[in-house]
Amino acid sequence: MKTLACLVFMIGTTAFGQQQEKIQVKFDCTCVDPVAARYATAMRDVLAKSPRYVETYLSKDPAKDGGDYWNISVVSLPVNSDDNAAALSIVFKIGNTYINHLVQVCGTNKVEGCADDTIAQMDSTIASLRESISRAWDAAAKQSASSPPPAGPTLPVYTPPERKYEPSSSPTKH
């Protein structure tokens, strides 16, 4: 239940009639090749300009930070020896909870577009989560409004066989 509450908080509160604050995003990139390093810079620029997200700098331990933020973790590999493209493995998490994954190949002249695509994928992921949570809330509301759930199956009650005590007809000697 705590995870569901965290998800509701993290995907925004506009569905509940409140003003939506910017969503905190921790971005970390293990980007050792030149193209991926440029992608990391472009991602930070996109986050800085975003009307929906704000980059946050937290420790690597969501248990210490409360886990109330989105985490975009990127690992890159150069595609060729010319260093003109990188393969990016992008994981979206809330704290340490896996939500979605994306793989991109990004060319040296497309790093800004790749960063925009990453944010677009995050937007899509958040919209999908909002829809799933809304359906879950609706289903829970319908179930609680209907009659109580039927009782589970009844187990047969064990009744031991009757024992009849019949005194012996002859007295016993000790």
HELIX and SHEET records of a PDB file:
HELIX    1   1 LYS A    2  MET A   10  1                                   9    
HELIX    2   2 THR A   14  PHE A   16  5                                   3    
HELIX    3   3 PRO A   34  LYS A   49  1                                  16    
HELIX    4   4 PRO A   62  ASP A   65  1                                   4    
HELIX    5   5 VAL A  111  ALA A  145  1                                  35    
SHEET    1   A 5 TYR A  53  GLU A  55  0                                        
SHEET    2   A 5 ILE A  23  THR A  30  1                                        
SHEET    3   A 5 TRP A  70  PRO A  78  1                                        
SHEET    4   A 5 ALA A  85  ILE A  94 -1                                        
SHEET    5   A 5 THR A  97  GLY A 107 -1                                        
END                                                                             
